């Protein structure tokens, strides 16, 4: 079920959104939804990368939260300068996810 959200925005931002909408041949509401979804993906990525960096979640949990496969995770690790940290507890968690 969809929910309506109302917010105030600076006119300059609205004009930029309208310009993008026109270029993409979509209405303002669709453009706003797309921008919000993409922004949420980026924020989720930042949050998950930081949790992994702080060793608060395992590689398997990070991949699950981001809904990416192993190859995508390896590419992300390289891009974000992440290092493999692995202990017995994390191995057990990852093995559970494989069954």
N, C-alpha and C positions, 0 to 999 in steps of 0.2 A: 504494500500500500504506500502510495506517495504522500509526502507531507509538504506543505507549503512553508517556505522560510522567507521572511522579509528582512532585508538589511539595508543600511544606508551606505552609499559609496560616493567617493569623490567623483565629480563630473568628468575629470580627466581620465579616470579609470574606466568609467562607463563608455566614453568615446572610444577608448582603445578596444574595449570588449566589442562594441558595435562594429568597429573596423574589422576586427578578426572575424566576427560573425559574417560580415559581408564577403570577406575574402574566402571563407570556408563554405559560403552559400548555406548558412543555417541561421535560425532565429536566435535571438539573444538568450532565451531560456536554455536552449540546447547547448549553446556555447558555454554558458555559466556552469551547467551540469558537467560538461566535459572538463572544464578547468578545475572544478572542485574534485572530480574523480582523480585527475592526474596529480593534483596537489596532495591528495590523501595518499596516493601511491608513493610519492616522493617522501612524505613525512613518515610513512610506515617503513620505508627502506632505511631512512636515517635512524629511526628508533631501533629497528632490528639490528642494524650494523653496530650501533653503539652498545646494545645489550650483549651482542656476541663479543665485541672488543673488550668489554668489562668482564667477560666470562660468566655472564649471568644466564646465558642460554647456550645450548649445544648447536652444532652445525645442523643437525637434523631438525631441531626446533626452528632455527632461523629459516631453513628452507621451507618448512611447513607454513610459517607465518607469511613468507613472501610468495608461496605457491610457485616455487621454481625447482627445476631439476638439478641434478648434481653438476652437470656441465655449466649451467648458468651460475650456480653458486661459486664454482671455481673461477669463472670470469669475474664475478663480483668481488671475490676475495682479492684477486690481483688488482682490480681497479681501486679498491678501498684500502689497499695495503694491510689486509687482514692476515693473520697467521693462524695456522692450525693449532688449536689447543684442545687436548683430548685427554680425558681421564676415564677410569673404569665406569663411573656413574654415567658419563656421557655416552660411552659405548653401549651400555645397557639400554639407555633411552633410545638410541638410534636403532638398536637391534629390535626393540619393540615395534618401532615404526615400519620395519621391513616385513613383519609377519602379517 
